[in-house]
Amino acid sequence: MKNILTMVGIGALAAAYSLALAPPASAGCQSVYVLGGYRSTCDGPIRPDGSWDRCDGGGFGGFGGGSSCFPMGGPFGVPAGQQPGHIYP
């Protein structure tokens, strides 16, 4: 029982730590916090052809993870699994 309580306490501390260090959402970005980690999606400015760059990234336990950027909209369309539309107003 003591081991379970210790593990629950460590998990709660790790979650609080990651929320404290996670980057805040800003204009052009959406962040979601899940089980001690986060995921951010940010859109760059819209180009004349109607396309823009979208970057997805995330982290867990207070550590930043990798990110990937790719073109969206205009001639590129919307990749599978991505939210359509531009995040930045």
N, C-alpha and C positions, 0 to 999 in steps of 0.2 A: 504494500500500500504506500509506503514511504517513497519507493522508487517511482510510482505512478504520479504522486504529488510533485515530486522533484521534476519529472519530465514535463508535466503540465505547466509548472512554473517557468521552466526554461523556454517552453514554447510561447508562453505569454510574453516573456521578456523579449524574445526574438521578434515577435510580431510588433510589439511597441517600438522596438529599435528600428525596424525596417520602415515603419510608418513615419517615424521622426526624421529619417534620412531620405525618404523618397522625394523626388522632385515634385513640386506643386504643378498642377495643371495651369496652363497659360493660354493666352489667345492663340488659336490655331492648333491646340492640342487637347486631347482627351486622355485622362488617366483613370485607370481602374485599379483598385487595391484588392488583392485576393490572397488570403492565407499567408500573410507575411511577405508578400511580394507585390509587384506592381507591373502594369503594362501601360505604355504610352503610345499614342498614335498622333503624329503631328503632320500637318500639311503645309507645304511651302506656298508661295504666291502663285496665282494663276497666270500662266503665260498667254500670249496673244492667240495661240491655237486652241486654247481652252484646257490645256493639260497642266498638271502640277506634279510635284514630287511629294510622296508620302513616305514617312519614316516610322517604322514600328520598332519599339525597344521595350526593355523591361529589366527587372532585377529581382533578387530574392534575398531575404535576410540582411538587408542593408547594403548589399553589394550590387553595383550596376551590372547589367548583363549586356549582351550584344545588341546591335540594332541593324536593321536593314532598310534601305531606301529604294524606291522604285517609282517609275512614272505612272500617273493615273490620269484618267479623263481624256478628253479630246481624241486624237487618233489612237491612243493606247487603250481606251475603254477602261473597264473596272475588272481587275483580277478577281478570280474566284475567292470567296471568303472575305472580301473587303467590303466595308460599308460604302455605299455609293454616295456621291456628293462631296463637296469640299467642306472641311471642318471650319476653316477660317472664314469669317463673314466677309 
